[in-house]
Amino acid sequence: MAGVDVALGIAGIGVALPALAETVVRYGRSVVSKYSTFKDSQGEHDTQKLLVKLHWDEIQATILFFATSCDRFDPTVRDLVEAHLQTLLKKFEVVILNLHKNLRPDNEIRRLRYAVFGKHILDDLINDLEKWQTRFLQYLQLITFTGHRLIDPGSPAAVLAEKAPPLKAFTRLQDLAAIDPGHNVVPNPPKESDYPDSLSISLRCCNVFVFPRPSTSPSAPTIDLLDRRYCDKDQDNVDYIRQIVRQTARILSAADPEAMGILPCRGFIHRPRLGRFDLVLSLPSTTTTYPRSLRDLLTDPLHGGHASHSLTERLFFAKRLAQAVFYMHTSKLVHKNIRPESILVLPAAPSTSSGDSSAGQIKRQSKKSVFPYVLGRPALVGFDNVRQVELDWASKRNGTLSWEEDIYQHPSRHGATAARYYSVQHDVYSLGVVLIEIALLQSFVVFDEELDDFRPNVALWGKALPSVEGLKNGESGAGEGVMAHLEKLAKLEVPVVMGDKYRKVILSCLDGIGEQGEETDDVELRD
């Protein structure tokens, strides 16, 4: 147990550490140690041992963080963390008990019994540790929403946060969000001359533009994205828009597409003659193809609404998207435009194209390496209407007259003038609508070749089609009819392919705002 004592000493908490957290840490280290012993005795590959150690190191740092800071948390959060630690402790007790059953009195492994009954316990440990860490991160979101600063610089918790990337990411986001809006965005902000507007390329069914830049490596061209935000100097508060664009660029500069589902930002460009600001986002260096939006993929004729992806793939995609929204809210920003046009799908297994891959000759990947054969990874974009959570005064409560956008908005946001200011819960509602499309792998909107325009997908809307048509005409009650149909899909269609838990998540998203637009204080929704 020397390792635990050292950890507690480094944390500067010693006997002040709550007994429950101390016990969980002690049992956890015992489990990891025994795991290593069993793997060594079986002569198995040490990759799994490394994964277990990495997961446990993060969980241990997170537990110690909660122990050092729990007196500052809301009572509801403290109760949830305590219950979570109790459950984790029971899990460790069961693992230790089962491992002991696979040992002889002389501590030699009973190999036959281990192979039949015990091996799966250790093999499942990696997945379990991943799940526990994810749940701890949910509590970090609750802490953020209750108004607490996650970690004070120089505190024992700050030392622990360096050992857990998720904690470190939260701290970085909060630091950036707290910087004076007048502070420079990045050391070397992009210049307008480096991004000629005439060279940007539009993407089908997407809110961003591609800008291929020359690269020092011909096999790895650099692809940037331009996320445009328009403003009218005669009607808009340009100073505020500049401030929120600067704040957004600063926060996104710390984004990690792998950990957050958000692309890093190189800065922004103000084009006053064109009446807009451009956020410059960078795709991962391994990306050698133009990304596609989720809407583009779901409405691709080659897809046809019949692509088959495993439950694991869909859950991974949905979780990554929810995580991206979560990080936005952690930074005290609301997105205001979450829909398939604002979700890029990055290839799951990027590969370089053969021959010359200069900016003008970037090609799409082979057929078997992209959607619909591979679902890929989401990246949230479309920051053209982002604002800070607290600044209701900056919102004109402008709604939208576009039915394609309204189906992703709560009814309290419909019409030319919305009934309510936009809030975090409205973002969560939009996320719930998109989660339905991910579950069913169908789009609520399809392209009609004859009309040369988009129309509602009759296969999904069914008897609710008149409500969608009512949105087009601004009819009263149409939004409520659309919402009722979305809830019906979540209750009846989604569980067939994704299960009841996914259904509950969607309904929590859709139910997070009261009938008159009141924001609920639902802990499950925030979790």
Beta strands, then each sheet from edge to edge (+ up, - down):
strand 1: 201-202
strand 2: 208-213
strand 3: 222-230
strand 4: 265-271
strand 5: 276-282
strand 6: 292-293
strand 7: 333-334
strand 8: 343-346
strand 9: 377-380
strand 10: 387-388
strand 11: 398-400
strand 12: 415-417
strand 13: 445-448
strand 14: 453-456
sheet 1: 1+ 2- 3+ 5- 4+
sheet 2: 6+ 8- 9+
sheet 3: 7+ 10-
sheet 4: 11+ 12-
sheet 5: 13+ 14-
end
